[in-house]
Amino acid sequence: MLSVKHYFLKLMTALAASFLLAGAGRPPDIPFRIHMLDAGASETAAVVDINNDGHLDIVSGENWYEGPSWTRHHFREINFTNNYVDNFSDLPIDVDGDGYPDLVSVSWFGRNIVWWKNPGKGNGPWTERSSIPASMWNSHSW
């Protein structure tokens, strides 16, 4: 009969071997550099190629940041209510089918869902489009 000490040694050997084997197949770390884009408040962020240049961009708060240099583009105003930025979700989707991702935003305090039309290649102003009021959020009528 094996002793508790013997079982413990077998367990520790098995654990050590599993850690060594798990680490052997790990790829090298991806280089990463912290880069502050905006110290302002925001409730959400989205990553999408806004201008179809092949580089991912970041949408956060009232701005989108053009990758890879992270140039800031102010494109909308968002209400600040009860110590919150009233924008709780940004969902990039091409709503109008023009090939450029638009942005669907959800507002809790404003009680609506709107979509922001991406101006596309012309780089003009973004326009706020149709709103779905909170009274219809749970309705199947739309």
PLY file of the C-alpha trace (Angstrom):
ply
format ascii 1.0
element vertex 142
property float x
property float y
property float z
element edge 141
property int vertex1
property int vertex2
end_header
0.00 0.00 0.00
1.33 3.40 -0.98
1.72 6.08 1.61
0.15 9.55 1.56
3.63 10.95 0.97
4.02 8.78 -2.13
0.63 9.93 -3.55
1.56 13.55 -2.81
4.87 13.20 -4.69
3.10 11.62 -7.68
0.53 14.42 -7.71
3.19 17.15 -7.53
5.19 15.48 -10.33
2.09 15.29 -12.53
1.23 18.94 -11.84
4.78 20.10 -12.60
4.82 18.10 -15.85
1.47 19.54 -16.95
2.67 23.10 -16.30
5.85 22.47 -18.28
3.97 20.91 -21.19
1.36 23.68 -21.24
4.06 26.34 -21.38
6.00 24.59 -24.14
3.29 25.20 -26.77
2.66 28.84 -25.90
3.40 31.31 -28.70
5.60 34.31 -27.96
3.93 37.39 -26.51
2.44 39.88 -28.93
4.14 43.25 -28.51
1.74 45.68 -26.88
2.10 49.36 -26.09
-0.37 51.32 -23.96
-1.57 54.44 -25.77
-4.11 56.79 -24.12
-6.64 57.92 -26.70
-8.95 60.03 -24.57
-9.11 60.64 -20.84
-12.78 61.59 -21.10
-15.72 59.54 -19.91
-17.39 56.91 -22.06
-19.64 53.95 -21.34
-18.82 51.90 -24.43
-16.37 51.38 -27.27
-16.44 49.62 -30.62
-13.68 48.46 -32.95
-14.44 48.66 -36.69
-12.87 49.93 -39.92
-14.90 53.19 -40.13
-13.31 54.56 -43.32
-12.65 51.27 -45.16
-8.91 51.88 -45.32
-8.04 48.38 -44.10
-7.09 49.53 -40.57
-9.25 48.99 -37.52
-10.51 52.17 -35.88
-11.97 52.75 -32.41
-15.30 54.47 -31.66
-15.63 55.76 -28.11
-17.85 58.49 -26.75
-18.22 61.45 -29.08
-15.20 60.51 -31.21
-13.78 57.89 -33.49
-10.05 57.29 -33.64
-8.48 56.48 -36.98
-5.98 53.63 -36.81
-3.14 53.05 -36.86
-2.11 56.59 -35.76
-5.31 57.08 -33.66
-6.20 60.46 -35.12
-9.28 61.79 -33.31
-12.42 62.66 -35.31
-15.27 64.31 -33.37
-18.56 63.19 -34.92
-21.39 63.58 -32.40
-22.57 65.10 -29.12
-23.72 62.83 -26.28
-25.73 63.92 -23.24
-24.15 63.62 -19.80
-26.91 62.75 -17.30
-26.77 61.71 -13.63
-22.97 61.30 -13.80
-23.28 59.02 -16.84
-22.47 59.47 -20.48
-25.87 58.59 -21.95
-24.58 56.13 -24.51
-24.59 52.58 -23.24
-23.94 50.63 -26.42
-22.36 51.31 -29.83
-22.98 48.64 -32.43
-21.20 49.04 -35.77
-23.35 47.83 -38.67
-23.92 49.02 -42.23
-27.57 50.04 -41.75
-28.08 51.63 -45.18
-26.01 49.17 -47.22
-23.60 51.75 -48.67
-20.50 49.74 -47.74
-19.50 51.92 -44.78
-20.24 50.89 -41.17
-22.80 53.08 -39.45
-23.22 53.14 -35.69
-26.34 52.09 -33.77
-26.38 53.65 -30.29
-28.51 52.90 -27.25
-29.40 55.64 -24.78
-30.79 54.69 -21.37
-31.75 58.12 -20.02
-32.88 59.38 -23.43
-34.83 56.13 -23.80
-34.08 55.61 -27.47
-32.03 53.75 -30.03
-30.62 55.78 -32.91
-28.27 55.13 -35.78
-25.55 57.46 -36.91
-25.02 57.57 -40.69
-21.37 57.24 -41.67
-20.69 59.89 -44.35
-18.41 57.45 -46.19
-15.71 58.59 -48.55
-16.85 62.23 -48.51
-15.85 62.48 -44.84
-18.70 64.94 -44.17
-20.67 65.17 -40.94
-22.30 62.11 -39.41
-26.08 62.46 -39.21
-28.32 61.08 -36.51
-31.10 59.03 -38.07
-34.30 57.33 -36.98
-34.97 56.77 -33.33
-36.72 53.78 -31.81
-38.42 55.02 -28.59
-38.27 52.97 -25.40
-42.01 52.25 -25.61
-41.29 50.06 -28.64
-38.19 48.26 -27.30
-40.20 45.23 -26.22
-42.69 45.45 -29.06
-42.64 43.27 -32.14
-44.47 45.90 -34.17
-41.33 47.37 -35.70
0 1
1 2
2 3
3 4
4 5
5 6
6 7
7 8
8 9
9 10
10 11
11 12
12 13
13 14
14 15
15 16
16 17
17 18
18 19
19 20
20 21
21 22
22 23
23 24
24 25
25 26
26 27
27 28
28 29
29 30
30 31
31 32
32 33
33 34
34 35
35 36
36 37
37 38
38 39
39 40
40 41
41 42
42 43
43 44
44 45
45 46
46 47
47 48
48 49
49 50
50 51
51 52
52 53
53 54
54 55
55 56
56 57
57 58
58 59
59 60
60 61
61 62
62 63
63 64
64 65
65 66
66 67
67 68
68 69
69 70
70 71
71 72
72 73
73 74
74 75
75 76
76 77
77 78
78 79
79 80
80 81
81 82
82 83
83 84
84 85
85 86
86 87
87 88
88 89
89 90
90 91
91 92
92 93
93 94
94 95
95 96
96 97
97 98
98 99
99 100
100 101
101 102
102 103
103 104
104 105
105 106
106 107
107 108
108 109
109 110
110 111
111 112
112 113
113 114
114 115
115 116
116 117
117 118
118 119
119 120
120 121
121 122
122 123
123 124
124 125
125 126
126 127
127 128
128 129
129 130
130 131
131 132
132 133
133 134
134 135
135 136
136 137
137 138
138 139
139 140
140 141
